[in-house]
Amino acid sequence: MNEDRISAGSFGFLLFLTLLNVMNFVDRQLLASFAAFIVPDLGLTNTQFGLLTGLVFIIFYSVMGLFMGALADRVNRVRLIAAGLAIWSALTALSGAAKGFWSMAAPRMFIGVGESIMTPTSMSLLADKIPPSRMGFASGFYYMGVPIGVGVSLLIVGYLGPAIGWRNCFYLLGALGIVLAGVMLLFREPERKAVVVTVENPERQSFAEILSTLGLALRSSPALACTIAGGVVLHFILGAATFDQLWFVSERGFDRAEIAKLTGWIGMAGGVLGNLFGGIGSDRFMQRTNMGRPMFLFWIMLLLAPFNVIYRIADAGSFWFWFGVFVGYFQLGAFYGPTFATIQELVPGNIRATVVAFYILLLNFVGLGIGVTAGGWSVDQMIASGVEQPYTWTLVTFTVISFCAVPLFFVAGRRYAGDRERLFAVADG
């Protein structure tokens, strides 16, 4: 029983890493949340805005994340996170001085380098501090940083934006992040504990050896490959949803500050509930069924799929509209804990940070990158063709595409137990 208990110190560490993840997503999401302010102020097209929130950020974030994940498997992880936080916070402040597309693009590129350190390194640290049977909860709790961060960014838009302007909001967030980077240095690096290790000295393994082990894990585990693929497909709509605030204002008639407040509160409530439900629920589901956490996600996505389409075409202010907004955030929250716990359980312990970084690379570079870039292009093309409600139909299209994740999670859930047994068999052999 004690082996499944999270100590007070470990939980405090989890709380602080979650706070940093909140900062991570506030800084990352602030540009999208201020879309209705920044797009007209800087004279951006939808395609340019899609690039700023998509490929300009994601290329550096995703590619560097793979190197940072491998680095986290070899160096002091506490100091690495502190350095990344200081870098992205300083560049967030610099973004506030942008005068156009290119002056916003430059800091956005390198913000991705700093932020790419956060999650691979944090997940590696948590795996050394949290009992394996509670990793679904820990991953879900840590990823409350997504809905809270997104929600806080929207509340900043709704409350601080009209009062001090979007530029000062960027300056303020940057300064706060630098302070928290100093606090991070007060924590001590925990001892590395790997459930399954495939090399004798994991700290001395080369980058090529790490990638080789990652490739072997992907080839030998259909559950791992399908979990990763399902997450990528689901992120197509998350990328396109970057245009939500522009959709609310231009096609649903909301005031830009008022809708930011409403969706901020709903997003935090729905997302936090989803994170807790996904983390705790997937732990219990796996213990009772032994089918793996991806099967838990299969049922959630299957049941919520109709509501994700209905609210996009429902009348603004109707029950189905607001229920759909809530469902979207709830489903997003429920996704993170099960998938990040699963991918760490299906790979050797000496490449945990690397596989998380690889997963994040695909989620962002392929999933979000295609979603936000193609979404912006689609909106501009529909506007040029005279299509009514271009944001609505773009978002509906990407929502339907994201449903391809449902069968992928089903297969991953069915294959989980067998793939996990083979991983241990290889280690024992």
N, C-alpha and C positions, 0 to 999 in steps of 0.2 A: 504493500500500500504506500509506504514512504517513497518507493522508487518512482511513483507516479505524481508525487507532490512537487509543486514549484515553490522553491524557497522564497522568503521575503526579499532577499538580495537579488535573486534572479528575476523576480517579478518587477522590482524597481528598475533593473537594467532594461527589461522589456518595455516598461513605461517610457523611459527616456529615449530609447530607440524609436518607439512609436511617435513620440513628440518630434523627433528629428524627421521622421517620415512625413509627418504632417507639414512641417516646413518645406520638405522636398516637393510635395504636391501643391502647396500654396504657391510657391515660386514658379513651379512648372505651369500651373493652370492659370495664373494671374493674367497672362496675355489673352487666353481664350475667354476668360470671364469678363475682361474689359473690352471684348470685341466691339460692342456697340458704341464704345467711346473711342477706341484706338483706330479702328478702320476708317471712320470719317476724318479723324484728326490728322492722321498721317497720309490720307488719300490712297489707301490700299484697295486693290481689287480682291475679290474672293479667292482667286488663284494665289495671289501674293500672300494673303493672310493664311491660306492653307499651307503654303510653303514654310512660313514662319513658325506655325504651330506643328508642322509635319516634318518634312525632310530636312530642312535647315537645322532643326534641333535633333531630330531622330538619328541622322547619319552619324554624327559625332557621339551621341549618347549611346547608341546601340553598339557600334564598332568598338569604341573605347571601353564599353562595359565588359566585353569579353576579355580584354587585356587586364582590366581592373579586377575582374573575378579571379583570374589566374594569379594576379599579384596578391590578392587577399588570401590565397591559399599558401602564401610563402612569407608574408611580412606581418608586422604588428598591425592588427586590424583596427584597434582603437585610434591610433594615430592616423591611419589611412582615412577613416571616416571624418576625423576632425579637419584634415587637409582638404578633402573634397567639399565639405560644408563651407569652409572659408572661401574656396574658389567660386562655387556657384553663387554664394551670397554677394560677393563683391561684384560679380557680373550681372546679377539681378539689379543691383543698384545702378550699374552702368546702363542697363536697358531703359531706365527712366529718362535718360537724356537723349533718346533716339529722336531723329527729325524726319525719318523716312524709312523706306524698306531696307536699304543696305545698312544704315546705322543701327537698325534693330536686329538685322540678321547676324551681324558680327558677334555681339555678345551672346545671342541665342545659340550660336554654334558651340561656343566654348562653355556655356552653362552645362551643356550635355556631358562634357568631360567630367566636371565635378560631380554632377548628380549620378553619373554611372557607377560611382563607387558605393553609393549608399546601400542599396538593397542586396546585392550579392554578398557584401561584407557583413551586413547585419544578419542575414539568414545563416551565414556560417557561424557567427557568434552565438546566435540563439540555439543552434543545433548543439553547441557545446555547453549551454547553460540550462536547457529545458529538457525534461525527460522525453524520449521518443514518442511515448503514448500521448503526450500533450502537445505535439508539434502542430497538429491541426489547429488547436486553440491558439497557440503562440503565433503561428503564421497569420491566422485570421485577425488576432488582436493587433499585431504589427501593421497589417494592411488596413486597419481602421484609419490609418493615415491617409488613404485615398479619399474616402467620402468626407472625412473631416477636413482634409486639406482642400478638396474641391469646394466643400460648403463654406469654409472660412474665406476662400478667395472670392466667392460670390457675395458673402456678407461684407467683405472689404469694399467690393464694388458698390453695394447698395447703401452702405452707411458712410464709409470714409471717402469713396470716390467723389460724390457731390460736394463734400466738405473741403477736401484738401487736394483733389485732382489725382488722376491716375499716376502721374509721374512721381509725386511725393509718396504714394503708396509703394512704389517700387523701391524708392530710397529707404523707406522705413523697414521694409522686409529684409533688405540686404543688410542693414545694420544689426538687426535682431539675430540674423543667422551667424554673423561673425562672433557675436557674444556667445551663442550656443556652441560654436566650435571650440571656444576656450573651455567651456564646461565639460565637453566631451573628453578632453585631455585628463580630467580628474579620475576617470575610470581606469581600471587595470585590465590588461589583456588576460582572458581566461585560458586555461589549459585546453589544448585541442584534444577532443575526444571523438574518434571515428568509430562508428558502429561496424563498418566494413572498410578495410583498407587493403589496397591491392599492391602497394609498394612498401618496402621496408622503411624508407626515410622520406615521408611525404613532403617535409619542408625543403628537401634538396632536389625534388623532381624538376625537370626542365619544363618550359612552356610546351615544347613539342610532345613530351611525355603526357602532360595533362590533357592536351587535345586528343592524343591517341586513345587515352582511356575514355574520354568523352565519346569519341566516335564508336568505340567498342560497345559502350553502354547503350547508345542509341540503336545500333544494329541488333543487339541481342534482346531488347525489350520493346515489344510492340505496345505495351501499356504506356511506357515512357514516351514513345514517339507519338502515339495518339493523344495523350494528354497535352503535349506541347502543341500539336497541330490544332486541337480543339481550342486551346487558348488563343492561338494566332487568328483563327477564323472568327472567334467571338470579338476580337479587337477591331475588326473591320468597321462595325457600327460604332465602337467607342471612338475611333478616329473621326468618322463622319459627324459624330455628336459634338465635335468642336464647334460646329455651326449652330448649336442649340440656341444660344443667346440671340443670335441674329434671326433665327427662326421665330422665337418667341416675340420679338419686337416687330419684325417686318410682316409676318404672316398670321400671327395670333393677336396682334394689337396691344401688347403689354408695354407699359412704361419700362425703359431699360433699367432704371435703378430699382423699381418695385419688383420686377420679375427676378432680378438678381437676389433680392432679399428672400423672396418666397422659395425659389429653388435652392437657395443656400440652406435654409432651415430644413426643407424636405429632404434634400440630399444628405445632410448629416444624419437625420433621424433614420431614413431608409437605409443608408449605407452602413451605419454602425450596427443596426439590427441585423442587416444581412451578414456583416462580418462575424458577429457573434453566433448567429445561426449557422453559417457555413463552417466556422471553425469547430464549435462544440458539437453541432449536429453531425458533421462528417466524421469526427472522432468516434462518436457513439454508433453511427451507421456502420463504420468499418468493423468495429468490435463485434457487432451483432451479425453481420452478413458475410464478412471476410471477402467482399467483392471489390474493395478499394474505394477511395473517396471520389474518383471520377464518376462512378455510378450514382453517387449522391447528387452530383452536378447534373447528370443526365435527367433525373427526375425533376429537379428544380427548373431547368431550362424548358423541358417539355411542358410543364404545367403553366409556366409564365409566358410562353411564346405568344399566345393570342393577345394578351394585354399589351405587349410591346409594339404590336402593330396597330391595335384599335386606337390607342391614345394619340397616335400621330395624325389620325384623320378625324378624331372626335372634336366637337365644339369646345373652344377654350372656355374654361369655367365649369364644364360638366364634370360629373363624378368620375367618368371613365378617363377624362383628361388628367385630372389630378392623381387618380389612382395609378395610371400608367407612369406618370412622373416618379411616383414613389416606387413602383415595381422596378423601374429601370435602375434606380440607385440600389435597391435591395438586392437585385440579381448581381450587380457589379460587386457589391460587398461580399456576397456569398461565394463568389468565384475564387478569390485570392487564397484563402486559407487552404482549401482542399487541393488546389493545383500545386502550390509551392511546397506543401508538405509531401505530396506524392512524388514530385520529381527528386526531392532529396532522399526519399526512401528507396528509390529505384536505381541509385547510382552509388559507386564506391565513395566512402567518406572523404577520401583525399582530394576529391574534385567537386565538393558540394558548392563552393562559391562559384567555380567555373561553370557548372551546369546551370546555376541560377542566372548567371550573366548571359549564357547562351540563350536561355529561355527568354530573358528580357530583351535580348537583341532581336529575336524573331517576333516577339509581341509588338515591339515598337517599330522596327525597321520594315517588317512585312505587314503586320496587322494595322497598327496605327498609321504607318507611313502611307500605305495604299488607301486606307479609309479617309484620312484627312486630305491628302493630295488629290485623289480622284473625286472626293466629295466636293472640294472647291471648284475643280474643273467642271464637274457635272452641273453645279449651280450656275456658273457663268455661261455654260453652253445653253442651258434651259432658258436663262434670262434672254440671251441673244436670239433664241428661237421663239420667244414670246409665250413660253409655257407658263401657265398660272401655277402659283405656289411651288416654285422650283426647289425651295428648301425642304418642303414637306415630302415631295416625291423622291428626292435624293435620299432622305433619311429613311423612308419606307423601304427603298431598294436595298440599302445596306443592312437594314434590320433583317430582311428576309435572307440575304446572303449569310448572315451570321448564324442562322439556324443550322447550317451544315455542321456546327460544333456538336449538335445533339448526338448523332450516331458515332462520332469520334469518341465522345466521353463514354458512351455505352460500351464500345469495344475495349477501351482502356480499363473500365471497371471490371469487365469479365476476365481480362488477362492479368490483372494486378497481382493476385495471389501467386500464380505460377511464376511470373517474372521475378517476384520478390524471393521466392524459394530458390530460383536458379542463381540469383545474385549471391546468396549466402553459400550455396553449394560451390560456386567458383572460388569464393574466398577460403572456404574450408579445405578445398582440394589443393 
